[in-house]
Amino acid sequence: MTFDYNTDVFSTLFRLVVKAPFNAARAVYKFYVCSKAEAELAGMDDHMLADIGVSRGEIHHKVWGI
C-alpha cells in the first residue's frame, strides 16, 4: 500500500514539474497576445470601436476576458 501511495505522489510531482515550463510559456504568450490586442484597440477612435461593438471602457475586460 505504501509503495502505491509513493508512486502516485512521485508521478503527480513529476507531471507538475514537466508541465510547469509549458504552463509558464502559455501564460507569457497569452500576456503578449492580449497586450498587443489591447494596444491595438486602444489606438482606435471611438467610431471604429463602436463599429465592432466595444466602448473604450470595455477594452480591457473584453481582451482579457475578465
PDB file of N, CA, C and O in Angstrom, chain B, residues numbered from 101:
ATOM      1  N   MET B 101       0.823  -1.197   0.000  1.00  0.00           N
ATOM      2  CA  MET B 101       0.000   0.000   0.000  1.00  0.00           C
ATOM      3  C   MET B 101       0.863   1.255   0.000  1.00  0.00           C
ATOM      4  O   MET B 101       0.552   2.213  -0.709  1.00  0.00           O
ATOM      5  N   THR B 102       1.920   1.271   0.766  1.00  0.00           N
ATOM      6  CA  THR B 102       2.797   2.442   0.828  1.00  0.00           C
ATOM      7  C   THR B 102       3.464   2.695  -0.512  1.00  0.00           C
ATOM      8  O   THR B 102       3.613   3.841  -0.935  1.00  0.00           O
ATOM      9  N   PHE B 103       3.863   1.617  -1.178  1.00  0.00           N
ATOM     10  CA  PHE B 103       4.524   1.752  -2.472  1.00  0.00           C
ATOM     11  C   PHE B 103       3.609   2.444  -3.483  1.00  0.00           C
ATOM     12  O   PHE B 103       4.051   3.316  -4.230  1.00  0.00           O
ATOM     13  N   ASP B 104       2.340   2.055  -3.505  1.00  0.00           N
ATOM     14  CA  ASP B 104       1.389   2.669  -4.427  1.00  0.00           C
ATOM     15  C   ASP B 104       1.221   4.148  -4.129  1.00  0.00           C
ATOM     16  O   ASP B 104       1.170   4.969  -5.045  1.00  0.00           O
ATOM     17  N   TYR B 105       1.136   4.489  -2.846  1.00  0.00           N
ATOM     18  CA  TYR B 105       0.991   5.889  -2.469  1.00  0.00           C
ATOM     19  C   TYR B 105       2.209   6.686  -2.918  1.00  0.00           C
ATOM     20  O   TYR B 105       2.064   7.764  -3.495  1.00  0.00           O
ATOM     21  N   ASN B 106       3.408   6.169  -2.658  1.00  0.00           N
ATOM     22  CA  ASN B 106       4.622   6.879  -3.051  1.00  0.00           C
ATOM     23  C   ASN B 106       4.727   7.011  -4.566  1.00  0.00           C
ATOM     24  O   ASN B 106       5.174   8.041  -5.071  1.00  0.00           O
ATOM     25  N   THR B 107       4.323   5.991  -5.280  1.00  0.00           N
ATOM     26  CA  THR B 107       4.340   6.044  -6.739  1.00  0.00           C
ATOM     27  C   THR B 107       3.377   7.106  -7.242  1.00  0.00           C
ATOM     28  O   THR B 107       3.707   7.851  -8.164  1.00  0.00           O
ATOM     29  N   ASP B 108       2.196   7.186  -6.652  1.00  0.00           N
ATOM     30  CA  ASP B 108       1.223   8.202  -7.050  1.00  0.00           C
ATOM     31  C   ASP B 108       1.753   9.600  -6.772  1.00  0.00           C
ATOM     32  O   ASP B 108       1.617  10.494  -7.607  1.00  0.00           O
ATOM     33  N   VAL B 109       2.346   9.792  -5.625  1.00  0.00           N
ATOM     34  CA  VAL B 109       2.897  11.101  -5.273  1.00  0.00           C
ATOM     35  C   VAL B 109       4.019  11.468  -6.231  1.00  0.00           C
ATOM     36  O   VAL B 109       4.082  12.597  -6.716  1.00  0.00           O
ATOM     37  N   PHE B 110       4.901  10.521  -6.504  1.00  0.00           N
ATOM     38  CA  PHE B 110       6.012  10.780  -7.409  1.00  0.00           C
ATOM     39  C   PHE B 110       5.516  11.121  -8.812  1.00  0.00           C
ATOM     40  O   PHE B 110       6.010  12.062  -9.435  1.00  0.00           O
ATOM     41  N   SER B 111       4.545  10.363  -9.308  1.00  0.00           N
ATOM     42  CA  SER B 111       4.049  10.623 -10.663  1.00  0.00           C
ATOM     43  C   SER B 111       3.330  11.967 -10.734  1.00  0.00           C
ATOM     44  O   SER B 111       3.429  12.665 -11.743  1.00  0.00           O
ATOM     45  N   THR B 112       2.613  12.336  -9.680  1.00  0.00           N
ATOM     46  CA  THR B 112       1.952  13.636  -9.652  1.00  0.00           C
ATOM     47  C   THR B 112       2.971  14.764  -9.636  1.00  0.00           C
ATOM     48  O   THR B 112       2.832  15.732 -10.384  1.00  0.00           O
ATOM     49  N   LEU B 113       3.982  14.654  -8.804  1.00  0.00           N
ATOM     50  CA  LEU B 113       5.027  15.678  -8.768  1.00  0.00           C
ATOM     51  C   LEU B 113       5.769  15.756 -10.092  1.00  0.00           C
ATOM     52  O   LEU B 113       6.092  16.849 -10.558  1.00  0.00           O
ATOM     53  N   PHE B 114       6.040  14.618 -10.698  1.00  0.00           N
ATOM     54  CA  PHE B 114       6.727  14.596 -11.986  1.00  0.00           C
ATOM     55  C   PHE B 114       5.905  15.318 -13.049  1.00  0.00           C
ATOM     56  O   PHE B 114       6.445  16.100 -13.833  1.00  0.00           O
ATOM     57  N   ARG B 115       4.592  15.054 -13.075  1.00  0.00           N
ATOM     58  CA  ARG B 115       3.724  15.736 -14.046  1.00  0.00           C
ATOM     59  C   ARG B 115       3.741  17.238 -13.823  1.00  0.00           C
ATOM     60  O   ARG B 115       3.797  18.003 -14.785  1.00  0.00           O
ATOM     61  N   LEU B 116       3.694  17.670 -12.571  1.00  0.00           N
ATOM     62  CA  LEU B 116       3.721  19.102 -12.280  1.00  0.00           C
ATOM     63  C   LEU B 116       5.022  19.739 -12.740  1.00  0.00           C
ATOM     64  O   LEU B 116       5.013  20.832 -13.307  1.00  0.00           O
ATOM     65  N   VAL B 117       6.129  19.073 -12.501  1.00  0.00           N
ATOM     66  CA  VAL B 117       7.436  19.607 -12.896  1.00  0.00           C
ATOM     67  C   VAL B 117       7.554  19.659 -14.414  1.00  0.00           C
ATOM     68  O   VAL B 117       8.098  20.619 -14.960  1.00  0.00           O
ATOM     69  N   VAL B 118       7.055  18.648 -15.091  1.00  0.00           N
ATOM     70  CA  VAL B 118       7.133  18.613 -16.553  1.00  0.00           C
ATOM     71  C   VAL B 118       6.219  19.668 -17.171  1.00  0.00           C
ATOM     72  O   VAL B 118       6.582  20.300 -18.163  1.00  0.00           O
ATOM     73  N   LYS B 119       5.054  19.858 -16.598  1.00  0.00           N
ATOM     74  CA  LYS B 119       4.098  20.808 -17.160  1.00  0.00           C
ATOM     75  C   LYS B 119       4.431  22.260 -16.835  1.00  0.00           C
ATOM     76  O   LYS B 119       3.978  23.158 -17.544  1.00  0.00           O
ATOM     77  N   ALA B 120       5.195  22.512 -15.806  1.00  0.00           N
ATOM     78  CA  ALA B 120       5.466  23.885 -15.369  1.00  0.00           C
ATOM     79  C   ALA B 120       6.036  24.766 -16.473  1.00  0.00           C
ATOM     80  O   ALA B 120       5.535  25.874 -16.661  1.00  0.00           O
ATOM     81  N   PRO B 121       7.057  24.336 -17.215  1.00  0.00           N
ATOM     82  CA  PRO B 121       7.584  25.210 -18.278  1.00  0.00           C
ATOM     83  C   PRO B 121       6.552  25.495 -19.372  1.00  0.00           C
ATOM     84  O   PRO B 121       6.500  26.604 -19.903  1.00  0.00           O
ATOM     85  N   PHE B 122       5.738  24.502 -19.706  1.00  0.00           N
ATOM     86  CA  PHE B 122       4.715  24.711 -20.730  1.00  0.00           C
ATOM     87  C   PHE B 122       3.639  25.677 -20.241  1.00  0.00           C
ATOM     88  O   PHE B 122       3.175  26.529 -21.000  1.00  0.00           O
ATOM     89  N   ASN B 123       3.246  25.548 -18.989  1.00  0.00           N
ATOM     90  CA  ASN B 123       2.256  26.468 -18.426  1.00  0.00           C
ATOM     91  C   ASN B 123       2.804  27.887 -18.360  1.00  0.00           C
ATOM     92  O   ASN B 123       2.078  28.844 -18.629  1.00  0.00           O
ATOM     93  N   ALA B 124       4.062  28.031 -18.009  1.00  0.00           N
ATOM     94  CA  ALA B 124       4.683  29.353 -17.961  1.00  0.00           C
ATOM     95  C   ALA B 124       4.756  29.953 -19.359  1.00  0.00           C
ATOM     96  O   ALA B 124       4.466  31.136 -19.542  1.00  0.00           O
ATOM     97  N   ALA B 125       5.139  29.156 -20.340  1.00  0.00           N
ATOM     98  CA  ALA B 125       5.219  29.644 -21.720  1.00  0.00           C
ATOM     99  C   ALA B 125       3.841  30.054 -22.227  1.00  0.00           C
ATOM    100  O   ALA B 125       3.708  31.063 -22.919  1.00  0.00           O
ATOM    101  N   ARG B 126       2.823  29.281 -21.887  1.00  0.00           N
ATOM    102  CA  ARG B 126       1.461  29.616 -22.296  1.00  0.00           C
ATOM    103  C   ARG B 126       1.017  30.939 -21.675  1.00  0.00           C
ATOM    104  O   ARG B 126       0.374  31.750 -22.341  1.00  0.00           O
ATOM    105  N   ALA B 127       1.352  31.161 -20.422  1.00  0.00           N
ATOM    106  CA  ALA B 127       0.983  32.407 -19.747  1.00  0.00           C
ATOM    107  C   ALA B 127       1.697  33.603 -20.367  1.00  0.00           C
ATOM    108  O   ALA B 127       1.093  34.660 -20.549  1.00  0.00           O
ATOM    109  N   VAL B 128       2.971  33.445 -20.690  1.00  0.00           N
ATOM    110  CA  VAL B 128       3.729  34.531 -21.323  1.00  0.00           C
ATOM    111  C   VAL B 128       3.150  34.840 -22.694  1.00  0.00           C
ATOM    112  O   VAL B 128       3.004  36.008 -23.055  1.00  0.00           O
ATOM    113  N   TYR B 129       2.820  33.809 -23.462  1.00  0.00           N
ATOM    114  CA  TYR B 129       2.246  34.004 -24.795  1.00  0.00           C
ATOM    115  C   TYR B 129       0.896  34.713 -24.704  1.00  0.00           C
ATOM    116  O   TYR B 129       0.628  35.635 -25.475  1.00  0.00           O
ATOM    117  N   LYS B 130       0.043  34.289 -23.766  1.00  0.00           N
ATOM    118  CA  LYS B 130      -1.264  34.931 -23.605  1.00  0.00           C
ATOM    119  C   LYS B 130      -1.094  36.396 -23.224  1.00  0.00           C
ATOM    120  O   LYS B 130      -1.818  37.256 -23.726  1.00  0.00           O
ATOM    121  N   PHE B 131      -0.151  36.682 -22.347  1.00  0.00           N
ATOM    122  CA  PHE B 131       0.092  38.067 -21.950  1.00  0.00           C
ATOM    123  C   PHE B 131       0.517  38.896 -23.155  1.00  0.00           C
ATOM    124  O   PHE B 131       0.042  40.017 -23.338  1.00  0.00           O
ATOM    125  N   TYR B 132       1.410  38.350 -23.979  1.00  0.00           N
ATOM    126  CA  TYR B 132       1.889  39.061 -25.167  1.00  0.00           C
ATOM    127  C   TYR B 132       0.743  39.336 -26.137  1.00  0.00           C
ATOM    128  O   TYR B 132       0.581  40.463 -26.605  1.00  0.00           O
ATOM    129  N   VAL B 133      -0.047  38.315 -26.436  1.00  0.00           N
ATOM    130  CA  VAL B 133      -1.139  38.456 -27.396  1.00  0.00           C
ATOM    131  C   VAL B 133      -2.195  39.435 -26.887  1.00  0.00           C
ATOM    132  O   VAL B 133      -2.649  40.300 -27.636  1.00  0.00           O
ATOM    133  N   CYS B 134      -2.583  39.307 -25.637  1.00  0.00           N
ATOM    134  CA  CYS B 134      -3.610  40.188 -25.079  1.00  0.00           C
ATOM    135  C   CYS B 134      -3.119  41.623 -24.960  1.00  0.00           C
ATOM    136  O   CYS B 134      -3.885  42.557 -25.197  1.00  0.00           O
ATOM    137  N   SER B 135      -1.872  41.812 -24.600  1.00  0.00           N
ATOM    138  CA  SER B 135      -1.321  43.166 -24.507  1.00  0.00           C
ATOM    139  C   SER B 135      -1.304  43.837 -25.869  1.00  0.00           C
ATOM    140  O   SER B 135      -1.631  45.017 -25.993  1.00  0.00           O
ATOM    141  N   LYS B 136      -0.923  43.085 -26.887  1.00  0.00           N
ATOM    142  CA  LYS B 136      -0.887  43.626 -28.247  1.00  0.00           C
ATOM    143  C   LYS B 136      -2.297  43.978 -28.722  1.00  0.00           C
ATOM    144  O   LYS B 136      -2.504  45.038 -29.312  1.00  0.00           O
ATOM    145  N   ALA B 137      -3.260  43.102 -28.469  1.00  0.00           N
ATOM    146  CA  ALA B 137      -4.645  43.354 -28.869  1.00  0.00           C
ATOM    147  C   ALA B 137      -5.209  44.566 -28.141  1.00  0.00           C
ATOM    148  O   ALA B 137      -5.909  45.385 -28.736  1.00  0.00           O
ATOM    149  N   GLU B 138      -4.906  44.675 -26.865  1.00  0.00           N
ATOM    150  CA  GLU B 138      -5.400  45.820 -26.092  1.00  0.00           C
ATOM    151  C   GLU B 138      -4.810  47.122 -26.622  1.00  0.00           C
ATOM    152  O   GLU B 138      -5.516  48.126 -26.720  1.00  0.00           O
ATOM    153  N   ALA B 139      -3.535  47.115 -26.962  1.00  0.00           N
ATOM    154  CA  ALA B 139      -2.894  48.317 -27.505  1.00  0.00           C
ATOM    155  C   ALA B 139      -3.497  48.698 -28.854  1.00  0.00           C
ATOM    156  O   ALA B 139      -3.702  49.880 -29.131  1.00  0.00           O
ATOM    157  N   GLU B 140      -3.779  47.710 -29.689  1.00  0.00           N
ATOM    158  CA  GLU B 140      -4.384  47.997 -30.993  1.00  0.00           C
ATOM    159  C   GLU B 140      -5.782  48.580 -30.834  1.00  0.00           C
ATOM    160  O   GLU B 140      -6.134  49.549 -31.507  1.00  0.00           O
ATOM    161  N   LEU B 141      -6.574  47.997 -29.950  1.00  0.00           N
ATOM    162  CA  LEU B 141      -7.921  48.523 -29.729  1.00  0.00           C
ATOM    163  C   LEU B 141      -7.878  49.912 -29.105  1.00  0.00           C
ATOM    164  O   LEU B 141      -8.685  50.773 -29.455  1.00  0.00           O
ATOM    165  N   ALA B 142      -6.955  50.137 -28.194  1.00  0.00           N
ATOM    166  CA  ALA B 142      -6.839  51.455 -27.559  1.00  0.00           C
ATOM    167  C   ALA B 142      -6.436  52.516 -28.573  1.00  0.00           C
ATOM    168  O   ALA B 142      -6.732  53.695 -28.379  1.00  0.00           O
ATOM    169  N   GLY B 143      -5.770  52.121 -29.645  1.00  0.00           N
ATOM    170  CA  GLY B 143      -5.361  53.064 -30.682  1.00  0.00           C
ATOM    171  C   GLY B 143      -6.473  53.433 -31.648  1.00  0.00           C
ATOM    172  O   GLY B 143      -6.319  54.363 -32.439  1.00  0.00           O
ATOM    173  N   MET B 144      -7.585  52.721 -31.598  1.00  0.00           N
ATOM    174  CA  MET B 144      -8.714  53.023 -32.484  1.00  0.00           C
ATOM    175  C   MET B 144      -9.510  54.200 -31.950  1.00  0.00           C
ATOM    176  O   MET B 144      -9.541  54.455 -30.746  1.00  0.00           O
ATOM    177  N   ASP B 145     -10.158  54.919 -32.874  1.00  0.00           N
ATOM    178  CA  ASP B 145     -11.015  56.009 -32.407  1.00  0.00           C
ATOM    179  C   ASP B 145     -12.365  55.433 -31.975  1.00  0.00           C
ATOM    180  O   ASP B 145     -12.660  54.262 -32.213  1.00  0.00           O
ATOM    181  N   ASP B 146     -13.174  56.274 -31.339  1.00  0.00           N
ATOM    182  CA  ASP B 146     -14.437  55.807 -30.761  1.00  0.00           C
ATOM    183  C   ASP B 146     -15.412  55.274 -31.813  1.00  0.00           C
ATOM    184  O   ASP B 146     -16.179  54.350 -31.541  1.00  0.00           O
ATOM    185  N   HIS B 147     -15.381  55.860 -33.016  1.00  0.00           N
ATOM    186  CA  HIS B 147     -16.287  55.388 -34.071  1.00  0.00           C
ATOM    187  C   HIS B 147     -15.903  53.979 -34.529  1.00  0.00           C
ATOM    188  O   HIS B 147     -16.779  53.149 -34.770  1.00  0.00           O
ATOM    189  N   MET B 148     -14.632  53.712 -34.648  1.00  0.00           N
ATOM    190  CA  MET B 148     -14.183  52.372 -35.036  1.00  0.00           C
ATOM    191  C   MET B 148     -14.552  51.352 -33.961  1.00  0.00           C
ATOM    192  O   MET B 148     -14.986  50.241 -34.266  1.00  0.00           O
ATOM    193  N   LEU B 149     -14.376  51.743 -32.709  1.00  0.00           N
ATOM    194  CA  LEU B 149     -14.746  50.844 -31.614  1.00  0.00           C
ATOM    195  C   LEU B 149     -16.249  50.570 -31.613  1.00  0.00           C
ATOM    196  O   LEU B 149     -16.683  49.443 -31.374  1.00  0.00           O
ATOM    197  N   ALA B 150     -17.041  51.618 -31.884  1.00  0.00           N
ATOM    198  CA  ALA B 150     -18.494  51.443 -31.930  1.00  0.00           C
ATOM    199  C   ALA B 150     -18.888  50.488 -33.053  1.00  0.00           C
ATOM    200  O   ALA B 150     -19.842  49.725 -32.910  1.00  0.00           O
ATOM    201  N   ASP B 151     -18.160  50.526 -34.168  1.00  0.00           N
ATOM    202  CA  ASP B 151     -18.456  49.627 -35.286  1.00  0.00           C
ATOM    203  C   ASP B 151     -18.295  48.156 -34.899  1.00  0.00           C
ATOM    204  O   ASP B 151     -19.005  47.295 -35.418  1.00  0.00           O
ATOM    205  N   ILE B 152     -17.380  47.875 -34.008  1.00  0.00           N
ATOM    206  CA  ILE B 152     -17.184  46.481 -33.588  1.00  0.00           C
ATOM    207  C   ILE B 152     -17.898  46.173 -32.267  1.00  0.00           C
ATOM    208  O   ILE B 152     -17.772  45.075 -31.726  1.00  0.00           O
ATOM    209  N   GLY B 153     -18.643  47.146 -31.761  1.00  0.00           N
ATOM    210  CA  GLY B 153     -19.466  46.913 -30.580  1.00  0.00           C
ATOM    211  C   GLY B 153     -18.737  46.956 -29.257  1.00  0.00           C
ATOM    212  O   GLY B 153     -19.130  46.284 -28.303  1.00  0.00           O
ATOM    213  N   VAL B 154     -17.668  47.751 -29.193  1.00  0.00           N
ATOM    214  CA  VAL B 154     -16.881  47.855 -27.961  1.00  0.00           C
ATOM    215  C   VAL B 154     -16.738  49.325 -27.596  1.00  0.00           C
ATOM    216  O   VAL B 154     -16.403  50.151 -28.445  1.00  0.00           O
ATOM    217  N   SER B 155     -16.989  49.651 -26.338  1.00  0.00           N
ATOM    218  CA  SER B 155     -16.725  51.016 -25.884  1.00  0.00           C
ATOM    219  C   SER B 155     -15.305  51.072 -25.321  1.00  0.00           C
ATOM    220  O   SER B 155     -14.720  50.043 -24.982  1.00  0.00           O
ATOM    221  N   ARG B 156     -14.769  52.263 -25.229  1.00  0.00           N
ATOM    222  CA  ARG B 156     -13.397  52.422 -24.757  1.00  0.00           C
ATOM    223  C   ARG B 156     -13.214  51.840 -23.347  1.00  0.00           C
ATOM    224  O   ARG B 156     -12.161  51.279 -23.042  1.00  0.00           O
ATOM    225  N   GLY B 157     -14.206  51.968 -22.512  1.00  0.00           N
ATOM    226  CA  GLY B 157     -14.113  51.452 -21.148  1.00  0.00           C
ATOM    227  C   GLY B 157     -14.177  49.929 -21.052  1.00  0.00           C
ATOM    228  O   GLY B 157     -13.830  49.357 -20.019  1.00  0.00           O
ATOM    229  N   GLU B 158     -14.615  49.279 -22.118  1.00  0.00           N
ATOM    230  CA  GLU B 158     -14.740  47.820 -22.114  1.00  0.00           C
ATOM    231  C   GLU B 158     -13.518  47.103 -22.683  1.00  0.00           C
ATOM    232  O   GLU B 158     -13.430  45.879 -22.591  1.00  0.00           O
ATOM    233  N   ILE B 159     -12.584  47.834 -23.265  1.00  0.00           N
ATOM    234  CA  ILE B 159     -11.461  47.213 -23.974  1.00  0.00           C
ATOM    235  C   ILE B 159     -10.726  46.208 -23.093  1.00  0.00           C
ATOM    236  O   ILE B 159     -10.552  45.053 -23.482  1.00  0.00           O
ATOM    237  N   HIS B 160     -10.302  46.631 -21.933  1.00  0.00           N
ATOM    238  CA  HIS B 160      -9.511  45.759 -21.058  1.00  0.00           C
ATOM    239  C   HIS B 160     -10.277  44.482 -20.707  1.00  0.00           C
ATOM    240  O   HIS B 160      -9.724  43.384 -20.754  1.00  0.00           O
ATOM    241  N   HIS B 161     -11.538  44.637 -20.359  1.00  0.00           N
ATOM    242  CA  HIS B 161     -12.342  43.479 -19.950  1.00  0.00           C
ATOM    243  C   HIS B 161     -12.615  42.531 -21.114  1.00  0.00           C
ATOM    244  O   HIS B 161     -12.606  41.313 -20.936  1.00  0.00           O
ATOM    245  N   LYS B 162     -12.856  43.075 -22.289  1.00  0.00           N
ATOM    246  CA  LYS B 162     -13.118  42.227 -23.460  1.00  0.00           C
ATOM    247  C   LYS B 162     -11.873  41.445 -23.858  1.00  0.00           C
ATOM    248  O   LYS B 162     -11.956  40.256 -24.166  1.00  0.00           O
ATOM    249  N   VAL B 163     -10.727  42.105 -23.854  1.00  0.00           N
ATOM    250  CA  VAL B 163      -9.487  41.454 -24.290  1.00  0.00           C
ATOM    251  C   VAL B 163      -9.045  40.385 -23.301  1.00  0.00           C
ATOM    252  O   VAL B 163      -8.703  39.272 -23.702  1.00  0.00           O
ATOM    253  N   TRP B 164      -9.049  40.708 -22.034  1.00  0.00           N
ATOM    254  CA  TRP B 164      -8.520  39.788 -21.022  1.00  0.00           C
ATOM    255  C   TRP B 164      -9.564  38.798 -20.525  1.00  0.00           C
ATOM    256  O   TRP B 164      -9.235  37.884 -19.769  1.00  0.00           O
ATOM    257  N   GLY B 165     -10.818  38.965 -20.937  1.00  0.00           N
ATOM    258  CA  GLY B 165     -11.854  38.014 -20.545  1.00  0.00           C
ATOM    259  C   GLY B 165     -12.229  38.090 -19.085  1.00  0.00           C
ATOM    260  O   GLY B 165     -12.585  37.082 -18.475  1.00  0.00           O
ATOM    261  N   ILE B 166     -12.153  39.263 -18.530  1.00  0.00           N
ATOM    262  CA  ILE B 166     -12.452  39.452 -17.104  1.00  0.00           C
ATOM    263  C   ILE B 166     -13.936  39.718 -16.934  1.00  0.00           C
ATOM    264  O   ILE B 166     -14.404  39.906 -15.812  1.00  0.00           O
TER     265      ILE B 166
END
